């Protein structure tokens, strides 16, 4: 994958119950990234220890999580 490309995770998860053990460990040990408890780091640990299956979708990603990104999505989204 090129340096200027990335993968995003969106949609629905079907996870093994072990994910809650990893989340609990992060909470109990106050392990935060950017000031928040992160599901992403717990997902990576689950991936390393038990494996994860995903589905790669080809297409364009539109971000609507923050006002400036939502605005750009409205501009970029095909009519």
C-alpha positions, 0 to 999 in steps of 0.5 A: 500500500502506498504511503499516502493511502490508509485503511479505515474501519467502519460499519459493524463489528462481530467480536469475540468476548475476549475484547472486553478483557482487553478493554477492561485491562486498558481501563484498569491500567489507565492506558489511553491514547489521545486522552481516550480509551481506544477500541483500536488498540484492543482490536489490534491485540485481539488480532495478534492473539486470536486473529480477525477476519475483515472484508476489504471494500473498494471505494471512497471514504467520506468522513462526517465526524467533524464539521469541517470533514462533513462540509468537505464530504458534502462538497465531494460526494457525487450527486 
